[in-house]
Each structure stands twice: as structure tokens, then as C-alpha cells.
């Protein structure tokens, strides 16, 4: 089998560190992608399209996220269907692979190498000219916050430092597509914040960033655009609000923050069919309803006309966790 | 915005050969390999010391103690360590995606890693060999001696390089082919390279060092290079061309299969990764 080879480039422009300037949008498209492992199906006829910005890939362990990511970065082949970046197959296509950055799940690093050595080596392999390599490596080290540890061997790194180095090698070549598999695992809050910042910056700059996680609030911190996966299939995709709207038949939960929840419960129960369930809490009332708009109007009337005490209103179901539970159930 | 363009052709192969990798030659591994490489020379120095500095037997001693041990044992053992680790350590340490995820062809990756193995092996093996040559000839040193024996040294260096090329390719393949590649390589070295004389002559073709020694014997005329097939089984030696063909064939066979195996292993790797990504 012949392998495509990148053409040499004359008058190569100067390479710069990963940019936060806007760039040409990259579209990663999966069409009918299926992947079997023996008699177990890991991905089942998946159709997806990822565009510029950050997209969260959500699913419990075993949902097929890692398999899909390995297909998207060209490390594995689909049994059926195709994975294409801007219309070009990813697998075994050198110029396309050069546009992708990947942070793998797991801890693997070259333990004997320092961060500086590792990044310089990756820069060489990515084709960064030698004259620009050292400066680029310094920029990346600064960007991922490894300045103090740049000359220590990776074998002595903490989990967070390892994640930073992995992120550094993934953004070193300023990829159009950045794919991160569980990038926040094991990070302390400070490091988590830094990684989230870098991811959001790249997304804002127009890179296509895909972040997988089974921890919902991690994704929420980066984006509201999500893909839910389960058993190798896509359950839903879109913004959280969009997906929530699709689930209009599902009852929603609204929490009324009030010093007198029992009074609120009495008044709401007088409206026929509005309330599907109630739960009294300390200084709050949890209302389950299939008609959130009607509930909202009623609450407004009760506050304005009858002076019922209300200190706040929370839409409990608008978070990813609730959506995921609905979808799974 | 300019993204760097991946290197191509020989530049890509050289970049891979110079890049960091799992299981690099550092620390204890480096000292162990250096010890194996320099041991024959150390033994020679000790022999000279015990003989109160009296002369060894010149080129004959170089061939017997320096060269034959290097070609028959030291080089294969060192290559077993270096060659098998070229790829297998990447999988065992979980760093394979830093290699296979690169925008480089599989052929480039295999060639680059093989070149790295070859370069490391030669840097480790050749210096003690050269030193051994001068150590053994130092007491006979003259312009005539140099004129007479220097070509032989060059042949030995060339032969050792050929052996390293062939064996390096085979052991790179081992690293992608079997679960315990180092063990398999050491068994191979013991069976076909070190204890080769005990095998029937038809198996001798599989001993790469016997081909190198055959070439060196025919080029230098020194009986010290005679292989076990000739010494023990009294078979006719192969031609230089035939031995060269075997050595080049080993390189092509090893590297060719390694490229195919690397592609296949990626799928296997995906299966393993997917073990945690599938629900039965």
C-alpha cells in the first residue's frame, strides 16, 4: 500500500507558536463510522461533524469515546464509513495528520527526557526549522506553565505536569484540529483552570477542538456544545439548550428559593395538571412540571399579585448531568 | 498562519533517527551496553598485564580475541538490546502514539528507528575494535605493518557494520513481532550466532556473523575468521556475493516486515485501547 507523502515546500514561511488569531475553519466529518473489536461493536454507524470552536465529547466509560478519537487522529481504521478532515481522509494521509494535535488518555511520556528535549524532538519531527525550534519550544513551555520544570526529566513529573507537557506537544505545531482525551484527569484545580484556559483560547481562535470526558462539569467549563455518546452511538449533539429543547416531553425541575415552601406548594397544587411532583426542601421547593412556561407565568403572578416571598428561581435541569441522565434513561 | 510542513524523504528518516524515543540509551542501560562492548578489550589489556607487557601475537590476537568475539557475540548481544527496544518500548511505556501519530509514513518511521539502532551500535562497538587493533599491533608498529594490516582493519569495520545492519533490522522486527522480543532475540543470538557451530551446515545460512566472517576470511585470508561451517563441518565457503546477498536480504526482510507489522500492530493497539472503550 502506498502512503501519501507531503510535498516539500519552498520558501517555507516562518513558523510561530500556536496562534490565538482566527484561522481557516477546519471541519472534521465522520460518516457512517463503525468499528468492531471481535464480536463487540465499539462504534455503531456514527455520523458527526465537528467545526471550529470547542466541542465536548461526553459519555461514561465504555461509550466509545476513545475509539472514536483514535479514528479521528488516524491511529486506527474504521471497519466501515470514513473520517475526513476538510474532505480528505485522515488515516495514513500525511498532510492531514500534520493538521491534527492529540492529547492521549493515559500517562505515557519519555521518562528519561526533559520537557525541553521532548518538545524539541517533537518539533523536529513536525518539521519546525531548526533555527526556530528553540524559540518555539520556549514559547510552548511558557504557555503550558512548565518553565520551572523544563529541564527536569519527565519521570519525576507530577500528573499535572505530565498533562501540561502532553498538551504542549499537541499544540506545538499549531494544529487546526486539537483532540484531547480526558485532559483534566488528575489535575488540581489550578492546573485544571490553566488547561481549560488554553483549550478555550484555541477554540476562540477558530481551531476545531474536541475534548472528551466522562465528567460533565469539566466539559461545562469549556463549552456548551456537546456530543453525548453511549454504547458506541451518538445519543444527542448540539448545544445544551438545543438538546434540552429536543427533550420537551421530559418533565423539568425548577427550584423555587423561598422561606415559605409549604405555602408555595399549596398554591401551585391548586392549578390542575401543572405540577407533576413536589419536594419540600429547607428554604426551597422543588417543582417537577411538564409545562415550564405556564409555571413561570404563574410564579410571576403569585409574586406580583399575591406578594408570595421568593428569593430565587433555579432551572435544575439545564445542566449537562441532568441532560445526560434523561438521555440515558 | 504557517504550520510547519512535516519533513519528507531522507530528512524525515534522519529526523526520526535523531528524535527521542522510549528506552533510549541512558543510565544503567547505557553502562551495561558499554561494559559488554569494552569487555573484550579489557580482557586483552589484563592478559597483556599478566604477561608483563610481553607482546601478543599481533594481528592474529586481534582477530581471535578482539574481532571474533565482537562479531560473534558482542555485536549481536548489543543489537538484541538496541534493536528490540526500537519500537517495543513505545508500547510497553504507553508512548506509541507519539510515534505512530506523527505525520510520517510507516516506512519512514521504521527506517529512522533502524538507522538510530545502527548508529548507536556502531558508536558503541567500533571504537573498542579499533583500539584493540592498535593495542595488539602496537609492539610491531611500523609503516609496513600499517600498510599490511590497515586494509584488514577497514574490512573488519565494514563487516561489523554490515552485521549490525542486518541484525539491527531483524531485531527491530522482533520488537514489533513477539511479546518478549529481547528474550527472543537473545535466544536467536545464542542459537544462530554464538552456538552456531553445533547446528547442521544448512542452518549456517541463518547465522549472519558466519556470513560476515566468511567475507572477512576471503578478503583478508586470515583463518581466524573461518566460520564453524568450514572449521567443524568442512563445507565449502559461500562466495562473497552470496554472503552479501544474505546480509542485504536480512536488512530488506527485517525492515520490510517491520513496516507491515507496524501497520498491523496499530490495529492491535487500537483493539487493546478499545478494551476499555467497549461494553460487552
Interface residues (C-beta under 8 A of the other chain):
Chain A: X1 X3 X4 X5 X6 X7 X8 X9 X12 X13 X14 X15 X16 X19 X21 X23 X35 X37 X38 X40 X41 X42 X61 X62 X63 X64 X65 X66 X67 X70 X73 X74 X75 X76 X77 X92 X94 X95 X96 X97 X98 X99 X102 X104 X106 X107 X108 X109 X110 X111 X112 X113 X117 X118 X121 X122 X123 X124 X125 X126 X127 X128 X129 X169 X173 X174 X175 X176 X231 X232
Chain B: X1 X2 X3 X4 X5 X6 X7 X8 X9 X15 X16 X18 X19 X20 X21 X22 X24 X26 X27 X93 X94 X95 X96 X97 X98 X100 X101 X102 X103 X104 X105 X106 X107 X263 X266 X267 X269 X270 X271 X273 X274 X275 X276 X277 X278 X279 X280
